[in-house]
Amino acid sequence: MFRRSVIGLALLTLCLSVAWAQRQPKAAGPFADFEKSQPLVGDLAPRLHLKDTEGKEMDLRDYLGSWVVMEFGSYT
């Protein structure tokens, strides 16, 4: 009986912590609008203003009609 109560309490705590983590607002960043819009395949890409590796500001819309490869990995 005690063991069932402990397991039940652990599961309840886990469920509540997951629900609480999903409630927390995400920090604003360069991809905040992208995460809100959730575009579908075939939709136009949202406006993204990013800096290239040399620090130059660029807009994704400047490459409309061209193939674009974006790397979001680690550079270390």
C-alpha positions as CSV (number, residue, x, y, z in Angstrom):
1,M,0.0,0.0,0.0
2,F,2.8,2.4,0.9
3,R,4.7,1.5,-2.2
4,R,1.6,2.3,-4.4
5,S,1.2,5.7,-2.7
6,V,4.9,6.6,-3.3
7,I,4.7,5.6,-7.0
8,G,1.4,7.5,-7.4
9,L,2.9,10.6,-5.8
10,A,6.0,10.4,-8.0
11,L,3.9,10.1,-11.1
12,L,1.7,13.0,-10.0
13,T,4.8,15.2,-9.4
14,L,6.2,14.3,-12.8
15,C,3.0,15.2,-14.6
16,L,2.7,18.5,-12.7
17,S,6.3,19.4,-13.4
18,V,5.9,18.7,-17.2
19,A,2.7,20.8,-17.3
20,W,4.4,23.6,-15.4
21,A,7.4,23.5,-17.8
22,Q,5.1,23.8,-20.8
23,R,3.3,26.8,-19.2
24,Q,6.5,28.9,-18.9
25,P,6.9,31.5,-21.6
26,K,9.8,31.1,-23.9
27,A,12.5,33.7,-24.0
28,A,12.3,36.1,-26.9
29,G,15.0,35.6,-29.6
30,P,15.5,35.8,-33.3
31,F,13.2,32.8,-33.9
32,A,10.3,33.9,-31.6
33,D,8.1,34.8,-34.5
34,F,9.0,31.6,-36.3
35,E,8.0,29.5,-33.4
36,K,4.7,31.3,-33.0
37,S,3.7,31.0,-36.7
38,Q,4.6,27.3,-37.2
39,P,4.6,27.5,-41.0
40,L,3.6,24.5,-43.1
41,V,5.5,22.9,-46.0
42,G,5.0,25.1,-49.0
43,D,4.3,28.3,-47.0
44,L,6.5,31.3,-47.5
45,A,9.2,31.5,-44.9
46,P,8.7,34.0,-42.1
47,R,10.9,37.2,-42.0
48,L,14.2,36.3,-40.4
49,H,16.8,39.0,-39.8
50,L,20.0,37.2,-38.9
51,K,23.7,38.0,-38.8
52,D,26.1,36.0,-40.9
53,T,29.5,34.7,-39.7
54,E,31.1,38.1,-40.4
55,G,28.5,40.0,-38.4
56,K,26.6,41.4,-41.4
57,E,22.9,41.7,-41.0
58,M,20.9,39.8,-43.6
59,D,17.2,39.2,-44.4
60,L,16.0,35.8,-45.6
61,R,13.6,37.5,-48.0
62,D,16.6,38.8,-50.0
63,Y,17.0,35.2,-51.2
64,L,13.4,34.7,-52.4
65,G,13.3,32.2,-55.3
66,S,16.8,30.8,-54.5
67,W,17.8,27.7,-52.6
68,V,19.0,28.5,-49.1
69,V,20.9,26.2,-46.7
70,M,20.8,27.3,-43.1
71,E,23.2,25.8,-40.6
72,F,22.0,25.8,-36.9
73,G,24.7,23.6,-35.5
74,S,27.5,24.2,-33.2
75,Y,30.6,25.9,-34.5
76,T,32.9,24.5,-31.8
